[in-house]
């Protein structure tokens, strides 16, 4: 398949999905807006050649790279004090109800708190809506890896939303049982 240039006229078609992905990465609506805007600035700064027809996969990869670059740069700057926590009480006019807005804020915060590998897969599949194959291509991992990481990510998000510890995986339970069965040194 021949390389083709990114269709700049269709970038607006992906704004909503990229915004949801950015919100899941950042955990904040305001930071998500900035991240999407910065991603579009970087993508449109120079011509981009794509190897296949997946504009959304490329844009998601660019969004992730912009997010990671921003986090690395922020780690080198002095920490700032957060504003008063009551600013979260500002109404989200796009949410159908206050309860839905609070619920969305909790879900996105839980996703933002995931380990990077799990978060990337969950954002690609559940937030952006890519297929497992598209997510694998976009994240440059195997489809089977997408499946296992997505399973773990969903379990972690559910556990955080229910405020319980996630159940240990079969492997960690087996390892724990092996450690208990191992003979203890005599003192």
C-alpha positions as CSV (number, residue, x, y, z in Angstrom):
1,X,0.0,0.0,0.0
2,X,1.4,3.4,-1.0
3,X,1.9,6.2,1.5
4,X,-0.6,9.0,1.5
5,X,-0.8,12.4,3.1
6,X,-3.0,12.9,6.2
7,X,-6.3,14.4,5.2
8,X,-6.3,17.7,7.1
9,X,-9.9,18.5,6.1
10,X,-11.2,15.5,8.0
11,X,-9.4,16.2,11.3
12,X,-12.5,17.8,12.7
13,X,-14.4,14.5,12.4
14,X,-12.1,13.0,15.1
15,X,-12.2,15.8,17.7
16,X,-14.8,14.2,20.0
17,X,-13.1,10.9,20.1
18,X,-9.7,12.4,20.7
19,X,-11.1,14.6,23.4
20,X,-12.5,11.6,25.2
21,X,-9.2,9.9,24.9
22,X,-7.3,13.0,26.1
23,X,-9.7,13.2,29.1
24,X,-9.0,9.6,30.0
25,X,-5.2,10.3,29.8
26,X,-5.3,13.5,31.8
27,X,-8.2,13.0,34.1
28,X,-9.3,16.7,33.6
29,X,-11.5,18.3,31.0
30,X,-9.4,21.4,30.8
31,X,-6.1,19.5,30.4
32,X,-7.8,17.3,27.8
33,X,-8.8,20.4,25.7
34,X,-5.3,21.7,25.8
35,X,-3.9,18.3,24.9
36,X,-6.2,17.9,21.8
37,X,-5.3,21.4,20.7
38,X,-1.6,20.8,21.1
39,X,-1.9,17.6,19.2
40,X,-3.6,19.2,16.3
41,X,-1.0,22.0,16.3
42,X,1.8,19.5,16.0
43,X,0.1,17.4,13.4
44,X,-0.8,20.3,11.2
45,X,2.7,22.0,11.6
46,X,4.0,19.9,8.7
47,X,2.8,17.3,6.2
48,X,2.3,13.8,7.5
49,X,2.5,10.7,5.4
50,X,0.5,7.6,6.5
51,X,1.1,4.1,5.5
52,X,-2.5,3.0,5.7
53,X,-6.0,4.5,5.8
54,X,-6.2,4.9,9.6
55,X,-6.2,8.6,10.3
56,X,-7.8,8.0,13.8
57,X,-5.1,5.5,14.8
58,X,-2.3,7.9,13.8
59,X,-4.0,10.8,15.6
60,X,-4.4,8.7,18.8
61,X,-0.7,7.8,18.6
62,X,0.1,11.5,18.2
63,X,-2.1,12.4,21.1
64,X,-0.4,9.8,23.3
65,X,3.0,11.0,22.3
66,X,2.1,14.6,23.0
67,X,0.7,13.6,26.4
68,X,3.9,11.7,27.3
69,X,6.1,14.6,26.1
70,X,4.1,17.0,28.2
71,X,4.4,14.8,31.3
72,X,8.1,14.5,30.9
73,X,8.5,18.3,30.5
74,X,6.2,18.9,33.5
75,X,8.4,16.6,35.6
76,X,11.3,18.9,35.0
77,X,9.4,22.0,36.2
78,X,8.8,23.1,39.8
79,X,5.5,21.8,41.2
80,X,2.6,24.3,41.5
81,X,0.0,24.4,44.2
82,X,-3.5,23.4,43.0
83,X,-6.4,25.9,43.2
84,X,-9.2,25.6,45.7
85,X,-11.0,22.2,45.2
86,X,-14.4,23.9,45.1
87,X,-13.8,24.7,41.4
88,X,-15.0,21.1,40.6
89,X,-18.5,22.3,41.5
90,X,-18.7,24.2,38.3
91,X,-21.5,22.8,36.2
92,X,-20.7,20.8,33.1
93,X,-23.3,22.0,30.7
94,X,-22.8,19.2,28.2
95,X,-23.7,16.5,30.7
96,X,-27.4,15.5,30.8
97,X,-27.5,15.7,34.6
98,X,-25.2,16.6,37.5
99,X,-25.1,12.9,38.4
100,X,-23.9,12.0,34.9
101,X,-21.2,14.7,35.1
102,X,-19.9,13.4,38.4
103,X,-20.0,9.9,37.2
104,X,-18.0,10.8,34.0
105,X,-15.5,12.7,36.1
106,X,-15.0,9.6,38.4
107,X,-14.6,7.2,35.4
108,X,-12.1,9.4,33.6
109,X,-10.1,9.9,36.8
110,X,-10.0,6.1,37.3
111,X,-8.8,5.7,33.8
112,X,-6.1,8.4,34.2
113,X,-4.9,6.5,37.3
114,X,-4.2,3.3,35.5
115,X,-0.7,2.0,34.7
116,X,0.4,3.4,31.3
117,X,0.2,0.2,29.3
118,X,-3.3,-0.6,30.5
119,X,-4.5,3.0,30.1
120,X,-3.3,3.1,26.5
121,X,-5.3,0.1,25.5
122,X,-8.4,1.1,27.4
123,X,-8.4,4.5,25.8
124,X,-7.9,3.1,22.3
125,X,-10.6,0.5,22.5
126,X,-13.2,1.7,25.0
127,X,-12.9,5.5,24.8
128,X,-11.9,6.1,21.1
129,X,-13.7,3.0,19.8
130,X,-10.9,1.4,17.8
131,X,-11.1,-2.3,17.0
132,X,-8.6,-4.6,18.8
133,X,-6.7,-4.9,15.5
134,X,-6.6,-1.1,15.0
135,X,-5.6,-0.6,18.6
136,X,-2.8,-3.1,18.2
137,X,-1.5,-1.4,15.1
138,X,-1.8,2.0,16.6
139,X,0.0,1.0,19.8
140,X,2.4,-1.3,18.0
141,X,1.6,-4.4,20.0
142,X,0.0,-7.7,19.3
143,X,-3.7,-8.2,19.2
144,X,-3.5,-10.8,22.0
145,X,-1.7,-8.2,24.1
146,X,-4.5,-5.8,23.5
147,X,-7.0,-8.4,24.8
148,X,-5.1,-9.2,28.0
149,X,-4.3,-5.6,28.8
150,X,-7.8,-4.5,28.2
151,X,-9.1,-7.2,30.5
152,X,-6.8,-6.0,33.3
153,X,-7.6,-2.3,32.7
154,X,-11.3,-2.9,32.9
155,X,-10.9,-4.9,36.1
156,X,-8.8,-2.1,37.7
157,X,-11.2,0.7,36.7
158,X,-14.2,-1.3,38.0
159,X,-12.3,-1.9,41.3
160,X,-11.5,1.7,41.7
161,X,-15.0,2.8,41.0
162,X,-16.3,0.3,43.5
163,X,-13.5,1.3,45.9
164,X,-12.3,-2.3,46.4
165,X,-9.0,-4.0,45.8
166,X,-8.9,-5.9,42.5
167,X,-8.8,-9.6,42.8
168,X,-5.4,-11.1,42.3
169,X,-4.8,-12.7,38.9
170,X,-4.4,-16.4,38.6
171,X,-0.7,-16.1,38.2
172,X,-0.2,-14.0,41.3
173,X,-2.5,-16.3,43.4
174,X,-0.4,-19.3,42.2
175,X,2.8,-17.5,43.0
176,X,1.5,-16.6,46.5
177,X,0.5,-20.3,47.1
178,X,3.9,-21.4,46.0
179,X,5.6,-19.1,48.5
180,X,3.4,-20.4,51.3
181,X,4.2,-24.0,50.3
182,X,7.9,-23.4,50.2
183,X,9.8,-24.7,53.3
184,X,10.6,-22.0,55.8
185,X,14.2,-21.8,57.1
186,X,14.7,-23.0,60.6
187,X,16.0,-20.3,63.0
